[in-house]
């Protein structure tokens, strides 16, 4: 009797997998090469200080991105904002959704993150040394590149679908 009542009140969500963006070795190599290219540019121009500032810029830019994503999620009042957390799965590192998030929201969050994050770093140009400024911009772009490649792979799909980031891939579902 109890089981019947429980099953009548339960809600089931059915999602259909439409596309997977697998983190292939080629995709990971592109991300690594992109990171090394910017690191080499920093070291070539600023020598050892470039390496130091690049390493220091990683947690600072990650913190900036977390703050910006939280602000954007709050302003767009996305229901999925509870399901975001810090993830360290290469190549997608940073503040990412742990559950299903609509593709439209993901596009909006990352568009704001690219524009506002770059603007905040650009405003800091007057107060920080040029090595820090370059490293902040480079790290910001390095953290966003894998996410934008994944969003580009999903560009022809309906924005009403849902994306879920897993350890080895990002998957697009429709309900």
N, C-alpha and C positions, 0 to 999 in steps of 0.2 A: 504494500500500500504506500509506504514512504517513498520507495523508488519510483513509482508511477507519478506521484506528485512532483518529485524532484525533476523528472524528465519533462514534465509538462511546462515547468517554469524555467527550464534551461534555455539559453540562447546559443545557437551555433552559428559561427561565421564560416562561410564557404568562400574561399578564395581560389581562383584558377590561375595557375602559373602561365604567363604569356611569354616572358623572355628572361633569360639570365645573362648577366654581364659577368663572366668568369674572370677572375684575376689570373690571366694566363702569364706564363713566363715572359712573353714579349711585352705585355702591359706593365709588368713589374720592372722590366729592364728599361722601358721608356721613362718610368717614374724615377728610377735610380739615376739614369743618365741625366735627366732634367735637374735633379738635385745636385749631382756632381758638377754639371756645367756651371750652375750658379755658384757653387762653392769654389770652383777653380777660378771663376771670374773675380770673386771676392778676394781670394788669396793672391791672384796675379796683380790686382790693383792695390790692395792694402797690406799685403804680406801676412805676417803672423797675426796682426790685429784683425784682419779679415776673417781668419779662422776662428779666433776667439769671439768676435761679435756674431758670427754665423751661429755658433753653438749657443751663445747667450740669447740670441733672437728667437730660438725655437720655443722655449717656455713662455716668453713674453708675447709672441704672436699667437700662440695657442690660447693663452689667457684672454687676449683681445678678441679672438674669434669666439670663444665661449661666451664672453659678455655680450658681444653683438648678436649672436644667435639667440641667446636668452631674451634680449630686448625685442628682436624681430618676432620671435614666437609669441611673446606677450602681446605685442601690438596687433598681430594678425589673429590673435585668439584661436590658435590652432589647438584642437583637442589632443593632438599627439605630443604636445610639449612635455608631458610627464614621461615620455618614453625616449628621451634623449639622454645620453651619458657620454663620458669620455671613453674612447676606444683606441687601442694601440695596435690594431691589426693592420700591418703594412699591406697595401699602399695607402689605404684610407685611414689616416691618423687624425684624431681630434674629436670634437664634439659631434656625434652622429646619432641618428635614431637607432634605438635598440629594437623597436617594434615596427609595425607598419605605419608608414607616413605617406600622405598623398603626394603624387608626383608634382602637382601644382604647388603645394606648399614647399616642397624641396627646391623647386625652381626659384620660388620667391625668396626663400631664405638665402640661397646661395647667390642670387643676384644682389641682394642687399649686402651680403657678406663681402662680395668682391668690390662693390662700389664704395660702401661706407668704410670697410676695412682699409682700402687703398687711400681713401680720403683722410682717415685718421692718421695713417702713417705719413701721408704727404704733409699734413699740418705739422707733424713733429719735425719736419726738415729744418725749420728755423732754430730748433733747440738742441738737436742731437748731432754728433759728428757724422760726417758723410759715410763712414764705414758702418755705423749703426743703421743709418737710413737705408743704405743698399741692402744690408742683411735683413732688415725688417721686410722690405719689399720682396726680396728673393724668397724668404721663408714663407711669406704669405702666399706667394704664387705656387711654391712647391707643395704646400698643404692643400691648395685648392685644385691643382691640376688633376689628380686622380678622380676627384668628385665630378669635375666638369667633363671628363672623358666618359664617365658612367652616365651622366645626364645626357650627353650627346648621343650615347647608344640608345637611350630611351626616347629620343626627340620625336620620333614618328608615332609614338604610342599615345593613347588618350590620356589627357592630364587628370582624368578622374580616377585613374588606377592608383595602386599603392606600391611603394618600394620598400624593400626590406634589405638591410645590409647584413650579410652573414660573414663568417670568417674567410671564406674562399670566393665569394661572389656577391653580387647585388642582384636581387630578383624583383621583377615587375609582375604584379598580380592585378586581376580585376575581380570585383565581387559579384 
